[in-house]
């Protein structure tokens, strides 16, 4: 039962109403009084005729598209994946689903095929929470909150991003690890050092680096080590793609780290050092470019900056084709 206070008081006591038995609808003339403005000799009831806290957030999938360029909603809705923390699955994700279905259909729908066409996203990917270095949940009252902006200023945004993805299975909580941040920063420096090496070893008179696909690169792989490397990168690009399609971001990050540092830098670059010519350099530079493309979702700023400074291709890294 719900209604205005004077009506409900005819059948229920003040104590019953105050304890939440009834839903009180305030008249439009009702005065709103905040907690610190309460007078001791007066009785107050909390406002119950309100929207859920997540009501406006729940509209996000379609409101953002309906208020952007004309045609965006028709082109991009429904989207493919929603990624968020598991702690707001009920609060946010469920409301986005319900509101999206209601707006798209305007009525109760039981047809499964119709629902699949109008659900706001097909996959929901849940990440875990980042706790303090001791593994305890961060809280202002405990004084153990780690400011992400300060950490990003100290280590770099890409370093923080990569460190949080690396070594943590999707959906699992993790402790803020400064050891992982240090390792990720060293990896970032390693990428820059690879770029500097390529710049130093560039054959004299060679123009800008020609961006080639793996298939095109086969024609430049003359030596057996180069041929083997091209084939290995083909398999590697396929492996990373499969990890990403399955949302196994931690496995993709771990393999990218291992392959870039140990297979490409420690082995292949060391082999090419003593035999750099136009063909081997083309293979070397393009494989490095492919690594930047594969790393871009994890380290967007550093990879984009390196790609730009090396003068590869005629468009930004973010809009280049994914390696196949």
Protein Blocks (a to p, Z undefined) as FASTA:
>chain_A
ZZdfklmmmmpcfklmmnopaccdddfkbccddfklpcfkbccdddfbbcdfklmmmmmm
mmmmmmmcehklmmmpccfbdcddfklmmmmmmmmmmmmmmmmnopacfbfklmmmmgmb
fbdcdddddddfkopacdfklopaccfklmmmmnopklmmmmmmnopaghiacdddfklm
mmmmmmmmmmmmmmmmmmmmpcghiacdddddfklmmmmmmbfmlmmmmmmmmmmmmmmm
mmmmnopaklmmmmmmmmmmmmmmmmmmmmmmmmccfklmmmmmmmmmmmmmmmmmmmmm
lmmmmmmmnopajbdfklmccdZZ
